[in-house]
Structure formats: C-alpha cells, structure tokens
C-alpha cells in the first residue's frame, strides 16, 4: 500500500473505476447472451427488441470508454449479422 496521500486516493479511484468497468462489461455480456438465445429461439419481434437493447448497452459502454469504439462496432455487427440470418 502506498504512503503518499494522493497515490492512496489514486489507488482508491482506480479500484472504483475497475469495479464499474467490470460491472458494465458483465452487463454487455448478459445482454448479448440474451439476444443470442432469442435469435436461436427465432421469434422475430423478440429478436428485434433484445438486439436493440444489446446494441444500446454496447453503444453506451463505448461512449463511456469502457470498450473501444471499433470493438463496439464489431460486436454490434456480429450480433446484427446473426439476427438478420435468423430472421430470413
């Protein structure tokens, strides 16, 4: 543990940020998993809603800098590709 007061504060803030980022990444994974299971089930209206919700969560994480914007685009693209393939 550091002795300098400002470094102690930095460590505390980085731990808080890490906890927030881990929670947000977990949220992304949950929404994507839900969307993928709905895609597998094949119900068109439910697929549209869950994919839209997952895309929204991914976009918000990218805006906050939790994931890179290109990573967000890639995840959304793969999800939409699977959704479009399933609904055809």
HELIX and SHEET records of a PDB file:
HELIX    1   1 UNK A    5  UNK A   41  1                                  37    
HELIX    2   2 UNK A   44  UNK A   64  1                                  21    
HELIX    3   3 UNK A   69  UNK A   87  1                                  19    
END                                                                             
